[in-house]
Amino acid sequence: MIYGSIKHDYNGRKIKKRKAKGEVYGKYTTPSFKPLTAATSPSYADFRMAENDRYRSVDVKVSDGICSKSDKKLYTGTLVKGISTLHKSNAVPIIDEQEAKDHASMRR
């Protein structure tokens, strides 16, 4: 197995970096700021919304019940007899009496 580095040759000498061939780009400089005016752009009105345009909000009434409190959810079935705590705060549904006895006899 050969141990080594990409930056060094097999004798341990540092390899000189090679410059990229072809067109080399310099550091990007941002162009100077030119404000948008009516003289430079014939469609200046397209870039700016009319100040007189107003859009109405949605009409919401309190009687619609959008933000009202929802009804409490209750279990109305007959399968689950109760809820047992098996370990710490792990709630487990109890289906029959034998399962309730098993949960009660487990060590804590």
N, C-alpha and C positions, 0 to 999 in steps of 0.2 A: 504494500500500500504506500502511495506517495503522499506525503504531507506537504502543503505549500500554500501559496497565496496567489491571487490573481495579480496583485500589484508588484510581486517580486518574481524573479526568474529562479531556475533550479540552483544557481550558485548563491542566491541570497541578495543579489543586487536589485535595486529598485528599478522597475520598468518605466521608461519615460512615456508620458501621456501623449497620444497622437491626436492631432487636430482633425476635426471632421472635414471631409472633402466636400466640395460643392459650395453652395451659397451659405454663408454664415450670417445669421441675423444678429443685429445689435440689440441693446436694451430698448424696450418699448417706451416711447415718450408720448404722453397724451396730447392731443391737439388742443390749441387754445380755445377758450370758451367764446362762443358767438351767440348772443341772445337771439331768440326767435322774434322777428318783427314782421309787420305786414309787408314791408318792402322786400324782405328776403323770401317770404313764402306767400304765394297768391292764395292759398287755401288756409289762411290763418284761423278762420272761424271753425274749421274742422278739428283743430287741436284743442279748442276751448269750448266747454259747455256753456250754453246760454245761462246767464245768471238769473234770469226770471223763471226758468223751469223749476217747478216744485212738484214733488211726487208725494202723494198722500200715503200715510201708513195704513195698515190693515185695521179695519174697525173691529175691535174686540170688546164684547160686552161681558160684564161680570156674570150675567145669567147664562152665558154659554157654558160655563163650567170648565174652562180650559185649565185654570190653575186651582181648581177646587181639589180638596182631599179625596182620594179614592176610598172605596169601601174596604173594610178589613176583610182579609181572605181567611175563610174557615174551611176545615176539612169536613166534608159531609158524608164520606164513605164509611163502609163497615169493615174493611180489611184490617186497617191499623188499629190496634187496641190502645197503644200508648207509645211513649218515647222514653228510652233508657239512655243513661250516660255510661258509655263503655269505658273510655279512657279520657281523662281530663275533660275537655268540653266537646267531645265527639258524640253528637246526638244520633242514636240509632232507633229506627222504628221497631216496635214490638208487634208481631203479627199474632202470636198465640201465647198461651199460658206457659208452655214448656220453654219457650225462648226467654220469657221473663225470668223464669227460675234459673236458667243457665247464666244469664247476665248477673243475677244477684249472687250466684255462688262463685263467680270469678274473683281472683285475687286482685287487689289494687296495688 
